Amino acid sequence: SVGGMVMTSGGVAVRNAGLTMTDAAGVSRVVRSNTFGYFRFDGVEVGETYVITVQAKNLVFAPHVITATDEVTNMNLIAAPQ
């Protein structure tokens, strides 16, 4: 699995952010961050490369590219400063 937290540039948790994880074949899956900003994608294949994008009201996030080598539990996705 790949999981972590969505935050503002000031470190505040972002709830209900939409996160999309897309693999090299273009297959996407979507999850939402919970009340405390946490998210998790399950069933991630080791060795695959994924692009994770975040959409949240009034915030901008850079896409993240990861290659799954093991379970990721502490990925922090932080909005660009405004």
C-alpha positions, 0 to 999 in steps of 0.5 A: 500500500501507499499512504500518507497525509495531505497538508497545506504549506502551513502543515494543516491537514487537508480533508476530503482531497481527491487523490488519483494514482495512475500506473504506466498503463494509464490505469487510475484509481481514486481515494479521498483523504479523511478528516485528518488528511490521511489517505491510502491506496491498497493493492499497489504492485511492487516495482511499478511506477505511479503518478499521484496527483492531488486535487483540493479546493483552493490548493495547488499540488505538484504531481508525485512520481513514485516507484513502489519498492515496499509499503509506503506509509508516511508520504506527505503531500504538501500544497504549494505555498500561496 
